[in-house]
Amino acid sequence: MTDRIYSPRVGDRLMYPTWKSLILQLPFTKEGKNVGLTQDREFLMGVMDKIAVIHKNRDGFFPELAKSFVSEAKASYHTGKPIEEVKESMDNFNFGTNEFHTIYDIPSASYTYVSSKVHSILGIPPHEFNVQRLYSLMKEGGLHHPADVYHTMRWGNLAYIVLGIPGFIFRANDDHYLIRYRLDTSISEFPEIRDLKYVMVEKRCYLCHDSSADHQLKPTMHLDRWTVLDSTKHHFIQPQFVTSPNQSMVMNAMLYLLNCLLIGLQPKYVMFMNERIETDRNKAIAMGVSEKMQEHSGLKPDLMEKTVADCFSKSIRTRMSDALKTWEPTGDKHEITADSEAVKGAYKLGLLPIPPMVEKLMYSSVTEA
């Protein structure tokens, strides 16, 4: 797949990279080589095939996806303290008045442990804090904010894929996946909490490993540390892996690229919207894109203001509307009529901001036709 746009100074056309090409190039960057990210094209193509599976199962909670992704994991896993020992130490130590813990079993897609502190903090009985309620599988509604639930599930499935890519190393009880989203408090037994309607939670998922049938360590459960924060009216879910600094950068770059591949918006459009964060002037956006191309690829395209304006009005707005209808089916119309609305939608879908490492890779991959 190629993506072309007229560029008068170059004299013909520019070719932008695709998300697939960027994913295949990531292991060959200096950062990718430093962490030993697999350069096996066949394996990476298999990773991208899983994106189609997530897209097909995007409208609900399908725990068999995570189970499948984990069973095929090829990353390296280092053991830590046994989960029961960790649980006992948590029970005996007061981490904070706004924190509670759970243990999630991946094969059974269920919580095997929910701290009683979920009741003292949120007024939610531990037995009500379960997968069925979290992912809106009950008639009376779920614990996730309706605008967050599909994004949370999408990011979770992508994270399980990244966890299985060779070259990455995960240390139990240490490396983790961090995500923030809103929880519904309508079933709280505390009136003051119930009246809030929603609270923000930060969840840190610490992997725990177990041996599989072939005696290879595989992630089988994760210990989740929940912190309750003040809610906000507008929230964009942008999770991240927290490991060693070098590995975190590459893991989060891979997570971002897989999400972009899943959403399906062309890299060119995301690059334009990323510049739109800083300015609402099309001329300034064109200059910003041109300068970054020259810096990273040596090209001097001198994009025209009209090119940017047409791209937003004729392509980006429509495609962002379609993407939001697909990934945030909450009943909103999602009709985008302004560039600023498109940028806000891109934040919702995790397309913005572009991570610096990925932005450099994107611009360095632009070529002349």
N, C-alpha and C positions, 0 to 999 in steps of 0.2 A: 504494500500500500504506500503510495506517495501522496504528499500534500504540497501543493504548489501555490505560489502567490506572485503576482507581477511585481517586478522590481526594476525600475527604469535604469538605475546606474549600472547594475550588473549587466543589463542589456537583454536578459531573457527571463528566467524564473528562478525562484528559490525552492529548494526541496527541504521540507521539515521532517524530522524523525517521527516515527510512530512509537507508541508506548512499548510495543513488542521489541522494536529495535533498541530502545533505551534499556529495557530489562536485560537484553542479551549483552549490551555493552557495559553494564554496571560492574561485572566482575573484573573487567579489564582496566578499570580506573585504578589510580594509585591507591585509593582507599580500599577498593575491593580486593586488590592484590594483597594489601597489608593484613587483612583479616582472613585471607585464604578462601574467599567466597568461590564456590564451584564455578568453573568455566565450561562445564559440560552442557553443550547446547541442547542435547536430547533431554536431559533432566529439566532444564529451564523451560523448554517447550512443554514438557509434561506439567510443570507448575502452572503455566499459562492456560493449559487445557482445563485446569480445575476452576479457573475463573468462570468459564461457561457453566459449570455445575452450580456455582453460587448464584449466577444470574438466573438460572432456571428455577432455583429454589429461594428466590428473594422475598417472597411474600409470607413467610412464616418462620417458625423455629424448627429447624431440622437438625437435631443433635447428631444424627448419623453422619453428617458432613464432617464435624469435628472428629468423631471417632475414626472415620476413614482417613482424614488428613494425618492424624497422629499415628495411625498404624503404619503409614508409609513414610514416616519421618526419617530423615537421614542425617540430621545434625548431630553434634556431640553433646552429651549430657553428663554432668558431674553430680554425683550423689551428695546429699547433705544429711542433716539430722533426720531420723525417722519422723514421719508426720505426727505420730502420737506423742512423741517427745516434744515436738514443736507446739502442738496443741496444749499439752500440759503446762509448758512454760508460759504460754499466752494466758491461760486461765489464772495463773498465779501472779501475773504481772499486769498492773494497770497502765496501759499505754496512753490513755487519754479519755476524758469524759465524753468525747464525741467520736470514739472509734469502737468498732466491733469486728468480729472475724467470722468467716465461714470457710468450709472445706468443700470443694466441688469435685465430684468424681466424674471424669470425662466419659468412660465407657457407659455408665448408667445415666448420664446426663441429669444428675441430682446432687443436692447438697447432703452430705453425710454428717455435717455438723453446722449448726447455726448458733452463735453465741447468744446467751440470754440478754446480753447488753443491747441487742437490737430493740428489745422492748423498753428498756430503761431510757434509751436515747430517742427512739422514734415512736414508741407506743405501739409497735407492731409485734404481735406474738411470734415467737420463733417459728412455730409450725406454719404460720401464714407467709413467712419469707421463704418462698420456694420458687422453683423454676416455672411452674404453671402461672403463678401470679406475676413474676418478673417479666415474662414474655407474652403477656396478654392472652394466655390460653384459656382463661376463664370467662364466662359470660358477663360477669360483673365488671370486667376490665382488669388491667394489669397494673403493676407497680411502676413501670416505666412511663415517663411522659410520652404521650402518643407521637410527638414530633421527634422523639429520640430513639424509639424502640427499633425501628428498621435500620437506622444508622449503627446502633450498638451491635446488632446481629451481624451486619455486613462487616464491620471492622473486626469482630470476634472471629469470624470465619477466615478472614484474610490473615489475622495474626496466627492462627493455627497453621496456615500454609507456610508462613515465614519461619515458624518454629521448626519446620522440618527440612530447611534448605541446608545442604552440606557446606561446611565452612564456618557456620555459626556455632558457638559454644554457650551452653546454658548451665549455670550453677544453681543447684537447688537451694532454696531458702535465701537466695541473694538476687540474681537477675530476675526482672519482672516486667510485666506489661501493665501500663498505667492508662486509665481512662476515666474521664469525668462525664457524668450525665445526670439527668434529673429523675427523682423518684416521686411518685404520687403518694400523698400522705392521707388520702381519704379514708383509709381503714384504721388510722391511728386511734388508739384509745385515749390519747391526750388531746383535749379540745384545742389547746394553743398550737399544737403541731398540725392537727387536722385543718385548722383555719389557714395555715400557710399554703395549703394545696399541693405544693411541691417543695422539695429540698434538693440541693445539689449534693452528690456523693462523688468522692474520689475513690476508685477501686484499684488496688495494687495486687496483681495476680502473680504469686510466686509459684513456679512450677515445682512439682514433686515427681520423681522418676521411679519407675519400677521395671523389672526385667520382663521382656516379652518371651514368646515361645522360642525364639531363636537366640535367647540369652542376651539380646541387645537392650540397653536401657532405652525406655520410651517414656514420654510424659503420660502419666495416667491420672493425675489430679493436680489441682492447684489450691494453695492456701490464699484466701482473699482477705486483704486488710482494707476495711471500709472506713473512710473518714467523712463525716457529715459536715457540709458547708452551707452557707447561705445560698439560696437559689437566685437565679437571674432571669429576667424576662426573655432575653435572647441568648442562646447558647449554641456554640458550634462544637461538635464532638471531634476532637483531634487527638487520638491516642498515640502513645509512643512506647517503645521498648527502652528500658533503663538497664544497661549493662556497663561494660567498660566504655569509655568515651569513643574510641575508634570504632568498636563494633556497633554501638548504639547508632552512630551516624549512618553506617551502611545498612543496618537492619531497618531503620526508619525510612531510608531512601527506597529500599525494596518494598516496604509496606505502602509507601506513598505511590510508587509506580504501579503496583498491583491494583490499588484502589482506582487509579486513573484509567487503567486498562478496563476495569470492570464498569466504570461509569461510561466510558466510551467517547468522551469529548476530545476532539483533536488537540494535540500539544500546542499547535499554533494559537488556538483560541485561549488556552490556559495561559500562555505566555503574554498575550495581549491583556488579559484580565489581571494578571499579576502586576503589570505596569499601571493598570487603572486604579490600583490600591493607593498609589501616591499622587495621582493627578486625574482630573476629569477632562483634561484637554487632549483631544486626539493627536494634535501635533506633538505634544510632549510625550505621549505614549509611543508614537512612531519614532521619535528621536531616541527614546530610552531603549526600544527594541533594537534599533539600528546600532547604537553604541555598544550594546552587549554582544551583538553578532560580530562586530569588528574586534572586540576584545577577546572573544573566545574562539572565533572561527576564522578571523582575518578578512571576512567579507565586509564590503562597504555598500550595503543595499540602499540606504537613504529612502526608507519607506515613506510613502506619501500619506498625508493626513487623511485624504479621502479613502485610502485603502483601509485604514483603521476604522473610520466611521462606517463604511459599508460592511465591514466584517462584523461589527457589533449589531448593526440594525438588520442585516440580512441573514446572518448566520448564528451568532452567539446567543442572542436573546431567545430565538426559537429553540435551539438545541438545549439551552439551559432549562427552559420550560419543560421540555420533554423529559429531561433527566430528572428533574424534581418530581414530576408526576410518577416516574418509575420508582424512585428510591425514597420518596416521602409521601406515600399514598394516604394522607390523613384527611382527605375530603376538600383540601384547599384547591383552588383553581390553578395556582402557580403560573398565571399568565404574566410574563415578564415584558414590561413596556419601557424600561429604562436600563441604561448600562449599569447604574448603581445596584439595581435589583439583581442583575445577572451576577455581579461580583458577590453580593450577599448569598445568592444561591450556591455559588462556587465554594464559599466558606462552609456552608451547610454540608456539602458533599465531600469536604476534605480535599478539594482541588487547590485551595489557597490557604496560606501562602505556599509557594513552591520552596522546598528546602534548598538552601544554598548549593549543596552538593549536586542536587538534581538539576537546578537551574543552569549551573556551569555545564553539565553534561548535555542538556537540551540545546543550549546555544552553540556548543562546540560541534554538535551533530548536524547543524544546518549547512547545506551545501548548495552549490549551483547545479542546476539541472544539466 
